[in-house]
Amino acid sequence: MNRNLFTRPLTWMFAVATALRLSAVEITLPAEKMTLVESPLPGYTLAVALCSTCHSAEYMAYQPPSARAYWQATVVKMQKTFGAPIPDNVIEPVVDYLAKTYGTERAGALQPPKSPPANSPSPAKK
């Protein structure tokens, strides 16, 4: 009896399924519709560089207005639990930016920050 591996249907299907799982997959993400709220705080450029590499600005914008402790815990969680490449020495400036821009330390903290979508039409010039 010839026991050639590729003559058996189940072995062939397993080999094809394994090859498909190992092949590269290309993913096209939707276009960004929101950006982080600009700020002169040092944490702004850090947040743009570090936070937006993993998720959209909507993640921060749609959080309920929360205290600094929430933002501190969230940034540390991203670093420790999810492996975000956030150096220890930049955690405080990022937390400061998030607390003052999206948290309870901003003016009018009961309303979400105003950040128009990137693709929104500009007002007509007169």
Secondary structure, DSSP 8 states (H G I E B T S, - for coil): ----GGGSHHHHHHHHHHHHHHS----------------SSHHHHHHHHHTTTTS-THHHHTS----HHHHHHHHHHHHHTS-----GGGHHHHHHHHHHHTSTTSTTTTS------TTS------
